[in-house]
Amino acid sequence: MERDIAMIVNEDVEVGQIEKIISKKAKKILESIKLFDIYRDEKIGIGKKSVAYSLIFRDKKKTLSDSEITSVMDGIVAELEKTLGATLRK
């Protein structure tokens, strides 16, 4: 199952920090994480950048439900907000 996530963070936040949080919160069901966009523009704020990832989730033992993935994504977003001050880009 694939999901994309885009967030706005301070310019000094490193993508490695973001990826570490995503990996930690997704635990063993995260099969791959791919950075596909870093965007800077005055419209999103001075000293800010938008970072977007494509995430692929898979469980080798069972089929994942949409609600399971949504729960994991909610945990990822909450941790990114708490730890890095990220805001979800809609």
Order of alpha helices (4+ residues) and beta strands (2+ residues): beta-alpha-beta-beta-alpha-beta
